[in-house]
Amino acid sequence: MNPDLDLALERIIRAPRATVWRAWTDPSRLERWWVPAPSRCRVDRLDLRPGGAFVARLSDGGAEFVPHLDACFLAVDELERIVFTNAIDSAWRPASPAPVAMTATITLNDHPDGTDYRIVVRHGDPEARAHHEKLGFAEGWGTVTAQLAALTEGGQ
């Protein structure tokens, strides 16, 4: 991790790694935690393989679902790691995503209390990193990670 370019979050989730993995790889489960509540998520495409699409929409306050993420998976190592970027969209076209281009790496490791869950979000330059941090990276990704933990620790 490069502290000038990357943001990170780590949490011990008190659930088996396979349960956390399933929450990432099952669209119906992913929709339950991927965006901060009370917003709602709809997963349109979740093709978990290198080059596969990750497309989701969100709805605030019961409004119409609008685009949220149009990304491409770069690496998928079963039960261990998911890497995706929004700098390339689901059709493999270069993108200029708002609010910031990023590559996210999610790693899952066994821990005596469940799963060591780590996120590293990489940015192309210090300004993009600072912008993402100012927008509330810690609060946003922290909130959805807490929602993931609540879902999986409840056995889902």
C-alpha positions as CSV (number, residue, x, y, z in Angstrom):
1,M,0.0,0.0,0.0
2,N,1.2,3.5,-0.9
3,P,-0.1,6.0,1.7
4,D,0.2,8.8,-0.8
5,L,-2.1,7.1,-3.3
6,D,-4.2,4.5,-1.4
7,L,-6.9,4.4,1.2
8,A,-7.4,1.3,3.4
9,L,-9.8,-0.3,5.8
10,E,-9.6,-3.4,7.9
11,R,-12.1,-5.2,10.1
12,I,-12.4,-8.6,11.7
13,I,-15.8,-10.0,10.7
14,R,-17.1,-12.7,13.1
15,A,-18.2,-15.0,10.3
16,P,-16.5,-17.8,8.3
17,R,-14.6,-16.6,5.2
18,A,-17.0,-18.6,3.0
19,T,-20.0,-16.7,4.4
20,V,-18.3,-13.4,3.7
21,W,-17.3,-14.5,0.2
22,R,-20.9,-15.6,-0.5
23,A,-22.1,-12.1,0.5
24,W,-19.8,-10.7,-2.1
25,T,-20.6,-13.2,-4.9
26,D,-24.4,-13.7,-4.6
27,P,-26.1,-10.7,-6.1
28,S,-29.1,-11.0,-3.8
29,R,-26.8,-10.8,-0.7
30,L,-24.6,-8.1,-2.2
31,E,-27.7,-5.9,-2.7
32,R,-28.4,-6.1,1.0
33,W,-25.1,-4.4,2.1
34,W,-23.3,-2.7,-0.9
35,V,-24.6,0.8,-0.4
36,P,-25.1,2.7,2.9
37,A,-28.6,2.3,4.3
38,P,-31.2,3.5,3.9
39,S,-30.2,3.7,0.2
40,R,-31.0,0.5,-1.7
41,C,-28.9,-1.4,-4.3
42,R,-29.8,-3.3,-7.4
43,V,-27.1,-5.5,-8.9
44,D,-27.5,-5.6,-12.7
45,R,-24.4,-7.6,-13.5
46,L,-22.0,-9.6,-11.3
47,D,-19.7,-11.7,-13.5
48,L,-17.0,-12.7,-11.1
49,R,-14.1,-13.5,-13.3
50,P,-11.2,-11.4,-14.7
51,G,-12.7,-9.1,-17.3
52,G,-16.2,-9.7,-15.9
53,A,-18.8,-6.9,-15.3
54,F,-19.7,-5.4,-12.0
55,V,-22.7,-3.1,-12.5
56,A,-25.0,-1.8,-9.8
57,R,-27.6,0.9,-9.3
58,L,-28.8,2.7,-6.2
59,S,-32.1,4.3,-5.0
60,D,-32.3,7.0,-2.4
61,G,-35.5,7.4,-0.5
62,G,-37.5,5.1,-2.7
63,A,-36.6,7.1,-5.9
64,E,-35.9,5.5,-9.2
65,F,-32.7,3.4,-9.4
66,V,-29.8,5.3,-10.9
67,P,-26.4,4.2,-12.0
68,H,-23.9,3.7,-9.1
69,L,-21.1,1.6,-10.4
70,D,-20.0,0.3,-13.8
71,A,-16.8,-1.6,-13.3
72,C,-14.7,-4.5,-14.4
73,F,-13.2,-7.3,-12.3
74,L,-9.4,-7.6,-12.7
75,A,-8.8,-10.6,-10.5
76,V,-11.0,-13.1,-8.6
77,D,-9.3,-15.7,-6.4
78,E,-12.0,-17.8,-4.9
79,L,-12.5,-17.2,-1.1
80,E,-9.4,-15.0,-1.1
81,R,-9.4,-11.9,-3.2
82,I,-11.6,-9.7,-5.4
83,V,-10.1,-6.8,-7.5
84,F,-12.2,-4.4,-9.5
85,T,-11.8,-1.0,-11.1
86,N,-14.2,1.6,-12.3
87,A,-11.5,3.1,-14.6
88,I,-12.6,0.5,-17.2
89,D,-16.3,0.0,-17.5
90,S,-18.2,-3.3,-17.9
91,A,-17.7,-3.1,-21.7
92,W,-13.9,-2.7,-21.3
93,R,-14.0,0.9,-22.4
94,P,-11.9,3.5,-20.6
95,A,-14.0,5.4,-18.2
96,S,-14.0,8.7,-16.3
97,P,-16.1,7.7,-13.3
98,A,-17.5,10.2,-10.9
99,P,-16.6,11.0,-8.3
100,V,-13.2,9.3,-8.6
101,A,-11.4,6.6,-10.6
102,M,-10.2,3.7,-8.3
103,T,-9.1,0.1,-8.2
104,A,-10.3,-1.7,-5.1
105,T,-8.7,-4.9,-3.7
106,I,-10.7,-6.9,-1.2
107,T,-8.9,-9.7,0.6
108,L,-10.3,-12.3,3.0
109,N,-8.1,-14.2,5.3
110,D,-8.9,-16.7,8.1
111,H,-8.7,-15.2,11.6
112,P,-9.3,-17.0,14.9
113,D,-12.5,-14.9,15.3
114,G,-13.7,-15.3,11.8
115,T,-12.5,-13.4,8.7
116,D,-9.8,-10.7,8.5
117,Y,-11.4,-8.4,5.9
118,R,-9.2,-5.9,4.2
119,I,-9.8,-3.2,1.6
120,V,-7.2,-1.2,-0.3
121,V,-8.5,1.4,-2.7
122,R,-5.8,2.6,-5.1
123,H,-5.9,6.0,-6.9
124,G,-3.9,7.4,-9.8
125,D,-2.6,10.4,-8.0
126,P,-2.5,12.1,-4.6
127,E,-5.2,14.5,-5.6
128,A,-7.7,11.7,-6.4
129,R,-6.8,10.0,-3.1
130,A,-7.4,13.2,-1.2
131,H,-10.6,13.9,-3.0
132,H,-11.9,10.4,-2.2
133,E,-10.9,10.8,1.5
134,K,-12.7,14.2,1.7
135,L,-15.8,12.7,0.1
136,G,-16.0,10.3,3.1
137,F,-14.1,7.1,2.1
138,A,-13.8,6.0,5.7
139,E,-17.5,6.7,6.5
140,G,-18.9,5.2,3.3
141,W,-16.7,2.1,3.0
142,G,-16.8,1.8,6.8
143,T,-20.6,1.8,6.8
144,V,-21.0,-0.8,4.1
145,T,-18.4,-3.0,5.8
146,A,-20.4,-2.8,9.0
147,Q,-23.5,-3.8,7.0
148,L,-21.6,-6.7,5.5
149,A,-20.5,-7.7,9.0
150,A,-24.1,-7.5,10.3
151,L,-25.4,-9.6,7.5
152,T,-22.7,-12.3,7.6
153,E,-22.4,-12.4,11.4
154,G,-26.2,-13.2,11.4
155,G,-25.4,-16.2,9.3
156,Q,-26.5,-14.9,5.9
